[in-house]
Amino acid sequence: MWPTKFEYERVESVDQALDMMSDEAKVIAGGHSLIPTMKLRLSAPEKLIDIGRITELKGISANGSLTIGATTTHAEIADSSDVQSMCPALASAAGQIGDQQVRNFGTLGGNIAHADPASDPPSVLVASGATINIKGKDGERSVGAEEFFIDLFMTDLAEDEIITSVTIPDLSGHKSAYAKFAHPASRYAIVGVSVVLEMDGDTCSSASVAVGGATVKAVKCTGAEAALAGTSLDDSALSAAADAIKADIDEYLAGDIAYPDAYRQNMAGVYLKRAVKAAIS
């Protein structure tokens, strides 16, 4: 199906884009989230504002924390030595998104603004304690990733705002990983689990866990975190955490006829174990 007619404007700065923002306009960068919905006519903007060539939105910097520009592609994130060092889980997740074409054109900012529950970065950002940096006509603001993702395709981003970058704490002193059960056709996550572990020798002193794919949004899993903290991450601790994660995501499940709620709920426990084992190995 073809999209409805629309105007197209390419802008050179964030301020120029903001001046054009309206209820009838949509921002586009890589286009791998927006264009499919337009073809299905689930979205019908009257104008597309192309921010893909705005220099200030591109790039990765590491200076005490990791800052990734909104139009940085998934391929650039996966290949970045800074991301691999400071947040390995995000490098891993970015490298598992879609196929090569999607990774080369799709952007981090577009991905999280679209907030598809089956996408990979949101759960990593929630587990990592990331901050989403936003600019609107009224100024700039930042919001934690856990608060940014509200519901199915719903975020804290207003219609007249643009994501400018994402900031992630330096997690190079932690163990982190992302484990994904991918749909065989689309490569979207049926279940995706991200973990960040702080270790004191062989003991996990604290844990951060988030689940996506199985849920309507990326969900922070406090029960699983408590089950892992203070343990040596042995089989009994992992089993307790796998049981706890089922309760953590129970009210957020987003099953379908192929992969129903109960199946995804159980697979979240399986992939939690895999994520922990990948992180500590």
Backbone as numpy.savetxt, mean C-alpha at the origin, in Angstrom:
# Nx Ny Nz CAx CAy CAz Cx Cy Cz
-14.80 -1.85 -23.48 -15.64 -0.65 -23.48 -14.76 0.59 -23.48
-15.26 1.65 -24.10 -14.53 2.90 -24.17 -15.02 3.86 -23.08
-14.13 4.70 -22.56 -14.56 5.69 -21.58 -15.40 6.79 -22.21
-16.09 7.54 -21.39 -16.81 8.72 -21.88 -15.80 9.79 -22.29
-16.25 10.78 -23.04 -15.36 11.85 -23.50 -14.83 12.65 -22.31
-13.57 13.09 -22.45 -12.96 13.89 -21.38 -11.92 14.83 -21.98
-11.62 15.89 -21.26 -10.52 16.79 -21.61 -9.25 16.29 -20.94
-8.12 16.64 -21.52 -6.82 16.21 -20.99 -5.90 17.40 -20.85
-5.30 17.57 -19.66 -4.36 18.66 -19.42 -3.11 18.09 -18.76
-1.94 18.42 -19.31 -0.67 18.05 -18.69 -0.13 19.26 -17.94
0.22 19.08 -16.67 0.68 20.21 -15.86 2.15 20.03 -15.50
2.77 21.14 -15.10 4.21 21.14 -14.80 4.51 21.33 -13.32
3.48 21.58 -12.50 3.70 21.78 -11.07 2.47 21.34 -10.29
2.68 21.07 -9.01 1.57 20.68 -8.14 0.57 21.83 -8.02
1.07 23.05 -7.87 0.17 24.20 -7.74 -0.71 24.37 -8.98
-0.12 24.14 -10.15 -0.90 24.24 -11.38 -2.00 23.18 -11.41
-1.66 21.98 -10.95 -2.66 20.91 -10.88 -3.78 21.27 -9.91
-3.41 21.81 -8.76 -4.42 22.16 -7.76 -5.35 23.25 -8.27
-4.84 24.16 -9.07 -5.68 25.22 -9.62 -6.75 24.66 -10.56
-6.48 23.50 -11.14 -7.43 22.89 -12.08 -8.37 21.90 -11.43
-8.12 21.59 -10.16 -8.92 20.55 -9.49 -10.37 20.98 -9.35
-11.27 20.02 -9.56 -12.70 20.24 -9.37 -13.36 18.89 -9.17
-14.65 18.90 -8.87 -15.38 17.65 -8.68 -15.44 16.82 -9.96
-15.29 17.49 -11.11 -15.40 16.79 -12.39 -14.04 16.33 -12.92
-12.94 16.65 -12.20 -11.59 16.34 -12.68 -10.97 15.22 -11.86
-10.10 14.46 -12.51 -9.33 13.42 -11.84 -7.85 13.59 -12.18
-7.00 13.31 -11.20 -5.56 13.33 -11.42 -5.13 11.98 -11.97
-4.20 12.00 -12.93 -3.66 10.77 -13.49 -2.14 10.86 -13.52
-1.48 9.75 -13.21 -0.02 9.68 -13.29 0.34 8.51 -14.19
0.39 7.29 -13.62 0.64 6.11 -14.45 -0.61 5.65 -15.17
-1.76 5.76 -14.52 -3.03 5.44 -15.16 -3.50 4.01 -15.00
-2.71 3.16 -14.33 -3.08 1.75 -14.25 -4.22 1.47 -13.28
-4.59 2.43 -12.46 -5.77 2.28 -11.62 -6.98 2.99 -12.22
-6.76 4.19 -12.74 -7.88 5.01 -13.21 -8.42 4.58 -14.57
-7.55 4.30 -15.52 -8.00 4.00 -16.88 -8.93 2.79 -16.93
-8.62 1.67 -16.23 -9.56 0.54 -16.27 -10.95 0.89 -15.75
-11.02 1.71 -14.69 -12.34 2.08 -14.16 -13.07 3.00 -15.14
-12.32 3.81 -15.89 -12.95 4.67 -16.89 -13.48 3.84 -18.06
-12.73 2.82 -18.44 -13.19 1.97 -19.54 -14.47 1.23 -19.17
-14.59 0.87 -17.91 -15.80 0.21 -17.43 -16.90 1.21 -17.08
-16.58 2.49 -17.20 -17.48 3.60 -16.87 -17.93 3.58 -15.41
-17.05 3.03 -14.57 -17.26 3.16 -13.13 -16.79 4.54 -12.67
-15.95 5.16 -13.49 -15.52 6.53 -13.26 -15.64 7.27 -14.58
-16.16 8.50 -14.53 -16.38 9.26 -15.77 -16.00 10.72 -15.57
-14.72 11.00 -15.31 -14.31 12.40 -15.12 -14.43 13.20 -16.41
-14.74 14.47 -16.27 -14.81 15.34 -17.44 -13.44 15.83 -17.86
-12.48 15.77 -16.92 -11.13 16.23 -17.24 -10.11 15.35 -16.52
-9.01 15.02 -17.21 -7.86 14.35 -16.61 -6.72 15.34 -16.49
-6.14 15.40 -15.31 -5.00 16.28 -15.05 -3.77 15.40 -14.89
-2.88 15.44 -15.86 -1.71 14.56 -15.90 -0.57 15.17 -15.08
-0.24 14.52 -13.94 0.84 15.01 -13.08 2.11 14.16 -13.24
2.11 13.30 -14.25 3.19 12.33 -14.40 4.55 12.91 -14.66
4.64 14.16 -15.14 5.94 14.76 -15.46 6.34 15.87 -14.50
5.67 15.94 -13.36 6.05 16.94 -12.35 7.30 16.45 -11.62
8.40 17.16 -11.78 9.68 16.72 -11.24 9.66 16.57 -9.73
8.99 17.49 -9.04 9.01 17.48 -7.58 8.29 16.29 -6.97
7.52 15.55 -7.78 6.80 14.39 -7.28 7.55 13.08 -7.51
8.71 13.16 -8.13 9.46 11.96 -8.47 10.63 11.74 -7.52
11.06 10.49 -7.40 12.33 10.20 -6.75 12.21 9.63 -5.35
13.36 9.11 -4.89 13.48 8.48 -3.58 14.66 9.12 -2.86
14.45 9.54 -1.63 15.55 10.10 -0.84 15.60 9.40 0.51
16.83 9.24 1.03 17.04 8.59 2.32 17.90 9.51 3.18
17.25 10.13 4.14 17.95 11.07 5.02 17.33 10.97 6.41
17.70 9.91 7.15 17.10 9.67 8.45 15.81 8.88 8.34
15.06 9.14 7.28 13.86 8.36 6.95 13.83 8.22 5.44
12.89 7.45 4.96 12.77 7.18 3.54 11.60 7.98 2.99
11.86 8.83 2.00 10.79 9.62 1.38 10.70 9.25 -0.09
9.50 8.88 -0.51 9.27 8.41 -1.88 8.24 9.32 -2.53
8.62 9.95 -3.64 7.71 10.83 -4.35 6.51 10.08 -4.89
5.39 10.77 -4.98 4.12 10.13 -5.34 4.14 9.49 -6.72
4.89 10.07 -7.68 4.89 9.51 -9.03 6.08 8.59 -9.28
6.75 8.18 -8.23 7.79 7.16 -8.35 7.13 5.83 -8.70
7.68 5.13 -9.67 7.04 3.90 -10.13 7.37 2.73 -9.21
6.55 1.70 -9.33 6.78 0.49 -8.53 8.12 -0.16 -8.89
8.49 -0.12 -10.15 9.77 -0.69 -10.58 10.93 0.06 -9.94
10.85 1.37 -9.90 11.91 2.17 -9.27 12.03 1.86 -7.78
10.89 1.66 -7.12 10.89 1.32 -5.69 11.51 -0.06 -5.47
11.11 -1.02 -6.28 11.63 -2.38 -6.13 13.13 -2.44 -6.34
13.65 -1.60 -7.26 15.07 -1.63 -7.61 15.94 -0.75 -6.73
15.32 0.08 -5.89 16.08 1.05 -5.09 16.86 0.37 -3.96
18.15 0.61 -3.91 18.96 0.06 -2.82 18.59 0.68 -1.48
18.16 1.94 -1.49 17.73 2.59 -0.25 16.47 1.93 0.30
15.51 1.64 -0.57 14.28 0.98 -0.12 14.60 -0.44 0.34
15.42 -1.14 -0.40 15.80 -2.51 -0.03 16.48 -2.55 1.34
17.22 -1.49 1.67 17.92 -1.44 2.95 17.02 -0.97 4.10
16.22 0.07 3.86 15.48 0.73 4.92 14.07 0.19 5.11
13.51 -0.41 4.06 12.17 -1.02 4.16 12.06 -2.15 3.15
12.73 -3.28 3.44 12.74 -4.39 2.48 11.35 -4.89 2.11
10.41 -4.81 3.03 9.05 -5.29 2.75 8.42 -4.52 1.60
8.68 -3.21 1.53 8.10 -2.40 0.45 8.76 -2.73 -0.87
10.08 -2.93 -0.88 10.76 -3.32 -2.11 10.21 -4.65 -2.62
9.97 -5.58 -1.70 9.42 -6.88 -2.07 8.01 -6.74 -2.62
7.17 -5.96 -1.95 5.79 -5.78 -2.40 5.74 -5.11 -3.76
6.56 -4.08 -3.96 6.56 -3.37 -5.24 6.98 -4.30 -6.38
7.90 -5.21 -6.10 8.35 -6.14 -7.11 7.36 -7.22 -7.45
6.30 -7.35 -6.67 5.28 -8.37 -6.91 4.00 -7.80 -7.52
3.97 -6.50 -7.78 2.77 -5.88 -8.32 2.60 -6.22 -9.80
1.45 -6.75 -10.14 1.09 -6.95 -11.54 2.16 -7.63 -12.37
2.46 -7.02 -13.53 3.51 -7.50 -14.41 4.50 -6.36 -14.66
5.46 -6.61 -15.53 6.52 -5.62 -15.75 5.97 -4.29 -16.25
4.99 -4.34 -17.14 4.43 -3.10 -17.68 3.75 -2.28 -16.58
2.99 -2.95 -15.73 2.33 -2.26 -14.63 3.36 -1.65 -13.69
4.40 -2.39 -13.37 5.43 -1.88 -12.45 6.19 -0.70 -13.05
6.34 -0.69 -14.37 7.10 0.39 -15.02 6.30 1.68 -15.15
4.99 1.59 -15.13 4.17 2.79 -15.31 3.35 3.15 -14.07
2.92 2.15 -13.31 2.12 2.42 -12.12 2.95 3.13 -11.05
2.31 4.01 -10.29 3.01 4.83 -9.30 2.50 4.56 -7.89
3.35 4.82 -6.91 2.97 4.60 -5.52 1.82 5.51 -5.12
1.89 6.79 -5.47 0.82 7.72 -5.11 -0.51 7.34 -5.72
-0.49 6.96 -6.99 -1.73 6.54 -7.64 -2.31 5.29 -7.02
-1.43 4.37 -6.66 -1.87 3.12 -6.05 -2.61 3.37 -4.75
-2.04 4.17 -3.87 -2.66 4.35 -2.55 -3.84 5.32 -2.61
-3.84 6.24 -3.57 -5.00 7.13 -3.73 -6.21 6.33 -4.20
-5.97 5.36 -5.07 -7.06 4.49 -5.57 -7.55 3.56 -4.47
-6.62 3.09 -3.62 -6.96 2.27 -2.44 -7.72 0.99 -2.78
-7.28 0.33 -3.84 -7.84 -0.99 -4.14 -7.47 -1.92 -2.98
-8.42 -2.61 -2.38 -8.12 -3.45 -1.22 -7.18 -4.61 -1.56
-7.08 -4.96 -2.85 -6.24 -6.08 -3.24 -4.85 -5.65 -3.69
-4.54 -4.35 -3.59 -3.21 -3.90 -3.97 -2.21 -4.17 -2.85
-0.94 -4.14 -3.18 0.10 -4.58 -2.26 0.67 -3.51 -1.31
0.98 -2.29 -1.78 1.65 -1.34 -0.89 0.90 -0.94 0.37
-0.45 -0.81 0.37 -1.10 -0.30 1.59 -0.79 -1.07 2.86
-0.80 -2.40 2.83 -0.53 -3.15 4.05 0.90 -2.96 4.52
1.85 -2.81 3.59 3.23 -2.55 3.97 3.35 -1.18 4.63
2.68 -0.19 4.06 2.75 1.16 4.61 2.14 1.23 6.01
1.05 0.50 6.22 0.42 0.48 7.54 1.33 -0.20 8.55
1.88 -1.35 8.20 2.77 -2.08 9.12 4.04 -1.29 9.40
4.48 -0.50 8.44 5.74 0.23 8.58 5.59 1.56 9.29
4.37 1.96 9.61 4.17 3.24 10.27 4.44 4.42 9.35
4.10 4.26 8.07 4.36 5.31 7.08 3.42 6.50 7.25
3.84 7.61 6.69 3.06 8.84 6.68 2.79 9.26 5.25
1.55 9.60 4.95 1.16 10.07 3.62 1.17 11.60 3.63
1.95 12.19 2.75 2.07 13.65 2.68 1.18 14.18 1.56
0.36 15.17 1.87 -0.72 15.62 1.00 -0.66 17.14 0.85
-1.01 17.61 -0.34 -1.09 19.06 -0.56 -2.43 19.41 -1.19
-3.04 20.47 -0.69 -4.29 20.98 -1.23 -4.23 22.49 -1.37
-5.30 23.07 -1.79 -5.34 24.53 -1.96 -5.19 25.26 -0.64
-5.55 24.58 0.45 -5.45 25.21 1.78 -4.13 24.94 2.47
-3.21 24.24 1.80 -1.90 23.99 2.41 -1.54 22.51 2.41
-0.54 22.20 3.20 -0.02 20.83 3.26 -0.38 20.17 4.58
-0.51 18.85 4.57 -0.77 18.08 5.78 -0.22 16.68 5.61
-0.09 15.97 6.72 0.38 14.58 6.71 -0.56 13.74 7.55
-0.76 12.51 7.13 -1.65 11.60 7.86 -1.02 10.21 7.88
-1.12 9.53 9.03 -0.59 8.19 9.15 -1.30 7.23 8.22
-0.57 6.24 7.72 -1.15 5.30 6.76 -2.35 4.56 7.33
-2.29 4.23 8.62 -3.41 3.50 9.24 -4.69 4.31 9.20
-4.59 5.63 9.34 -5.76 6.50 9.30 -6.13 6.89 7.87
-5.17 6.81 6.95 -5.41 7.24 5.57 -6.40 6.31 4.87
-6.25 4.99 5.08 -7.13 4.03 4.42 -8.39 3.83 5.27
-9.53 4.21 4.72 -10.77 4.25 5.49 -11.65 3.04 5.21
-11.86 2.70 3.95 -12.76 1.60 3.60 -12.48 1.22 2.15
-13.36 0.45 1.57 -13.22 -0.01 0.20 -13.12 1.17 -0.76
-11.96 1.34 -1.38 -11.69 2.44 -2.31 -11.94 3.81 -1.67
-11.83 3.90 -0.37 -12.04 5.17 0.34 -10.81 5.53 1.16
-10.38 6.78 1.02 -9.22 7.27 1.77 -9.54 8.62 2.40
-8.58 9.15 3.12 -8.72 10.46 3.76 -8.38 11.60 2.80
-8.11 11.28 1.55 -7.74 12.29 0.56 -8.98 13.01 0.04
-8.99 14.33 0.15 -10.12 15.12 -0.33 -10.06 15.27 -1.85
-11.18 15.66 -2.45 -11.27 15.79 -3.91 -10.31 16.84 -4.46
-9.97 17.84 -3.64 -9.10 18.92 -4.11 -7.69 18.80 -3.56
-7.25 17.58 -3.23 -5.91 17.35 -2.70 -5.15 16.36 -3.56
-3.81 16.42 -3.47 -2.92 15.53 -4.20 -1.91 14.94 -3.23
-1.64 13.65 -3.34 -0.55 13.05 -2.58 0.77 13.50 -3.19
1.67 13.99 -2.37 2.97 14.45 -2.88 4.09 13.45 -2.62
4.03 12.76 -1.48 5.08 11.78 -1.16 4.62 10.89 -0.01
5.41 9.87 0.23 5.20 8.96 1.36 6.50 8.90 2.14
6.41 9.04 3.47 7.59 8.97 4.33 7.50 7.72 5.21
8.59 6.96 5.24 8.66 5.72 6.00 9.85 5.80 6.95
9.67 5.43 8.22 10.81 5.44 9.14 11.90 4.49 8.65
13.13 4.76 9.06 14.24 3.87 8.73 14.08 2.56 9.51
13.77 1.50 8.81 13.54 0.20 9.44 14.71 -0.76 9.22
15.88 -0.20 8.88 17.03 -1.05 8.59 17.48 -1.84 9.82
17.14 -1.38 11.03 17.48 -2.12 12.24 16.43 -3.13 12.64
15.37 -3.25 11.83 14.29 -4.19 12.09 14.31 -5.31 11.06
13.48 -6.30 11.26 13.25 -7.35 10.28 11.88 -7.11 9.67
11.79 -7.08 8.36 10.48 -6.86 7.73 10.34 -7.71 6.49
9.09 -8.04 6.17 8.82 -8.84 4.98 7.36 -8.69 4.58
7.10 -9.03 3.33 5.74 -9.04 2.80 5.52 -10.39 2.13
4.44 -11.07 2.50 4.10 -12.37 1.92 2.73 -12.28 1.29
2.61 -12.79 0.07 1.41 -12.57 -0.72 0.91 -13.85 -1.37
-0.39 -14.07 -1.27 -1.07 -15.11 -2.03 -1.72 -14.40 -3.21
-1.11 -14.53 -4.38 -1.54 -13.75 -5.55 -2.60 -14.47 -6.36
-3.54 -13.70 -6.88 -4.52 -14.24 -7.81 -3.77 -14.70 -9.06
-4.03 -15.90 -9.56 -3.24 -16.43 -10.67 -3.36 -15.65 -11.98
-4.45 -14.91 -12.15 -4.64 -14.16 -13.39 -4.19 -12.71 -13.27
-4.64 -12.03 -12.23 -4.40 -10.60 -12.11 -3.15 -10.24 -11.32
-2.67 -11.14 -10.51 -1.56 -10.92 -9.58 -1.95 -10.00 -8.42
-3.22 -9.61 -8.34 -3.69 -8.92 -7.14 -3.60 -9.85 -5.94
-3.54 -9.27 -4.76 -3.43 -10.07 -3.54 -4.79 -10.62 -3.12
-4.90 -11.93 -3.07 -6.04 -12.55 -2.41 -5.86 -12.37 -0.91
-4.62 -12.53 -0.47 -4.19 -12.21 0.89 -2.77 -11.66 0.80
-2.52 -10.57 1.51 -1.16 -10.04 1.61 -0.90 -9.66 3.05
0.21 -10.12 3.61 0.54 -9.84 5.01 1.92 -9.21 5.09
2.00 -8.09 5.79 3.29 -7.42 6.01 3.61 -7.42 7.50
4.87 -7.71 7.82 5.31 -7.69 9.22 6.58 -6.85 9.35
6.68 -6.16 10.48 7.90 -5.46 10.88 8.21 -5.91 12.30
9.38 -6.50 12.49 9.75 -7.10 13.78 10.98 -6.40 14.35
10.88 -6.02 15.62 12.04 -5.51 16.35 12.58 -6.64 17.22
13.83 -7.00 16.98 14.40 -8.16 17.65 15.42 -7.74 18.71
15.41 -8.46 19.81 16.42 -8.32 20.85 17.07 -9.69 20.98
18.13 -9.90 20.23 18.70 -11.23 20.14 17.74 -12.15 19.41
17.37 -13.24 20.05 16.43 -14.19 19.45 14.99 -13.92 19.85
14.76 -12.84 20.60 13.42 -12.53 21.09 12.83 -11.35 20.32
11.58 -11.49 19.95 10.87 -10.39 19.29 10.37 -9.43 20.37
10.95 -8.25 20.44 10.55 -7.30 21.47 9.27 -6.55 21.09
9.03 -6.38 19.79 7.76 -5.77 19.34 7.51 -6.18 17.90
6.24 -6.13 17.52 5.86 -6.52 16.16 4.78 -5.59 15.63
4.82 -5.36 14.33 3.78 -4.62 13.65 3.31 -5.48 12.48
2.00 -5.68 12.39 1.42 -6.59 11.40 0.25 -5.90 10.72
0.16 -6.04 9.41 -0.99 -5.52 8.67 -1.38 -6.49 7.57
-2.68 -6.55 7.28 -3.23 -7.46 6.28 -3.98 -6.66 5.21
-3.79 -7.06 3.97 -4.58 -6.53 2.86 -5.05 -7.67 1.99
-5.79 -7.35 0.94 -6.28 -8.38 0.04 -7.50 -9.09 0.58
-7.39 -9.65 1.75 -8.51 -10.36 2.38 -9.55 -9.40 2.93
-9.20 -8.12 3.02 -10.00 -7.14 3.75 -10.36 -5.94 2.87
-11.32 -5.14 3.31 -11.76 -3.99 2.52 -10.74 -2.86 2.52
-9.78 -2.93 3.42 -8.70 -1.96 3.48 -7.53 -2.63 4.19
-6.38 -1.97 4.19 -5.24 -2.49 4.95 -5.54 -2.35 6.44
-5.45 -3.46 7.17 -5.88 -3.52 8.56 -4.68 -3.81 9.47
-4.50 -2.98 10.49 -3.47 -3.21 11.51 -3.98 -4.29 12.46
-3.14 -5.28 12.74 -3.59 -6.47 13.47 -2.95 -6.53 14.85
-3.58 -5.88 15.82 -2.99 -5.74 17.15 -2.95 -7.05 17.92
-3.92 -7.92 17.68 -3.92 -9.21 18.35 -2.73 -10.06 17.94
-2.47 -10.12 16.65 -1.32 -10.86 16.15 -0.02 -10.25 16.65
0.04 -8.93 16.71 1.24 -8.26 17.21 1.53 -8.66 18.66
0.49 -8.68 19.48 0.65 -9.04 20.89 1.09 -10.50 21.04
0.58 -11.36 20.14 0.94 -12.78 20.21 2.40 -13.02 19.85
2.98 -12.16 19.01 4.37 -12.32 18.60 5.35 -11.67 19.57
4.96 -10.55 20.16 5.87 -9.80 21.03 6.25 -10.61 22.27
7.53 -10.57 22.59 8.03 -11.27 23.78 8.30 -12.74 23.57
8.22 -13.21 22.33 8.45 -14.62 22.05 9.71 -14.80 21.21
10.10 -16.04 21.06 11.22 -16.36 20.18 10.75 -16.66 18.76
9.50 -16.38 18.49 8.88 -16.62 17.18 8.94 -18.10 16.80
8.76 -18.94 17.81 8.73 -20.37 17.57 7.36 -20.78 17.03
7.19 -22.06 16.78 5.96 -22.53 16.15 4.72 -22.23 16.98
4.84 -22.33 18.30 3.67 -22.06 19.14 3.28 -20.59 19.09
4.27 -19.70 19.05 3.98 -18.27 18.95 3.35 -17.93 17.60
3.86 -18.55 16.55 3.30 -18.30 15.22 1.87 -18.82 15.11
1.61 -19.95 15.72 0.25 -20.49 15.71 -0.71 -19.60 16.48
-0.25 -19.07 17.62 -1.08 -18.15 18.40 -1.36 -16.88 17.62
-0.34 -16.37 16.91 -0.52 -15.16 16.12 -1.46 -15.41 14.94
-1.36 -16.61 14.34 -2.25 -16.96 13.22 -3.69 -17.04 13.67
-3.92 -17.54 14.88 -5.28 -17.57 15.42 -5.77 -16.15 15.71
-4.88 -15.32 16.26 -5.26 -13.95 16.62 -5.59 -13.11 15.40
-4.87 -13.34 14.30 -5.08 -12.50 13.12 -6.46 -12.70 12.53
-7.04 -13.89 12.73 -8.39 -14.15 12.24 -9.40 -13.22 12.92
-9.23 -13.02 14.22 -10.12 -12.11 14.94 -9.84 -10.66 14.56
-8.57 -10.33 14.32 -8.20 -8.96 13.95 -8.91 -8.49 12.69
-9.08 -9.39 11.73 -9.63 -8.97 10.43 -11.09 -9.38 10.23
-11.69 -9.98 11.24 -13.03 -10.55 11.08 -14.06 -9.56 10.56
-14.07 -8.34 11.07 -15.10 -7.37 10.67 -14.77 -6.66 9.36
-13.59 -6.94 8.79 -13.17 -6.24 7.57 -13.09 -7.15 6.35
-13.52 -8.38 6.46 -13.33 -9.36 5.40 -14.05 -8.96 4.10
-13.40 -9.31 2.98 -13.94 -8.93 1.66 -13.85 -10.12 0.73
-14.53 -11.20 1.08 -14.50 -12.40 0.27 -15.38 -12.31 -0.95
-15.24 -13.30 -1.83 -16.09 -13.39 -3.01 -16.41 -14.86 -3.26
-17.08 -15.15 -4.37 -17.52 -16.52 -4.63 -16.34 -17.48 -4.82
-15.23 -16.95 -5.34 -14.06 -17.80 -5.58 -13.22 -18.00 -4.31
-13.09 -16.93 -3.54 -12.27 -16.97 -2.32 -13.09 -16.35 -1.18
-13.96 -17.13 -0.55 -14.88 -16.59 0.45 -14.17 -16.14 1.73
-14.96 -15.48 2.59 -14.41 -14.89 3.82 -13.61 -15.89 4.64
-14.18 -17.05 4.92 -13.53 -18.02 5.80 -12.19 -18.48 5.22
-12.15 -18.63 3.90 -10.92 -19.06 3.24 -9.84 -17.99 3.39
-10.18 -16.75 3.10 -9.21 -15.66 3.21 -8.75 -15.48 4.66
-9.67 -15.64 5.58 -9.36 -15.51 6.99 -8.31 -16.54 7.41
-8.48 -17.76 6.99 -7.51 -18.80 7.33 -6.18 -18.58 6.60
-6.24 -18.13 5.37 -5.01 -17.91 4.62 -4.21 -16.74 5.18
-4.90 -15.81 5.84 -4.17 -14.71 6.50 -3.22 -15.26 7.55
-3.67 -16.27 8.29 -2.82 -16.90 9.28 -1.64 -17.63 8.65
-1.89 -18.30 7.53 -0.83 -19.01 6.81 0.23 -18.04 6.33
-0.21 -16.92 5.75 0.75 -15.98 5.18 1.40 -15.10 6.24
0.77 -14.96 7.40 1.46 -14.33 8.52 2.69 -15.15 8.90
2.52 -16.45 9.01 3.65 -17.32 9.35 4.75 -17.19 8.30
4.37 -17.16 7.04 5.36 -17.06 5.96 6.09 -15.72 6.01
5.35 -14.66 6.30 5.98 -13.35 6.37 6.98 -13.27 7.52
6.62 -13.81 8.67 7.53 -13.81 9.82 8.79 -14.60 9.51
8.62 -15.77 8.94 9.77 -16.63 8.63 10.66 -15.96 7.58
10.04 -15.27 6.61 10.84 -14.56 5.60 11.61 -13.41 6.24
10.97 -12.71 7.18 11.63 -11.57 7.82 12.85 -12.01 8.64
12.71 -13.06 9.40 13.83 -13.44 10.28 14.90 -14.26 9.56
14.60 -14.70 8.34 15.62 -15.44 7.59 16.49 -14.52 6.76
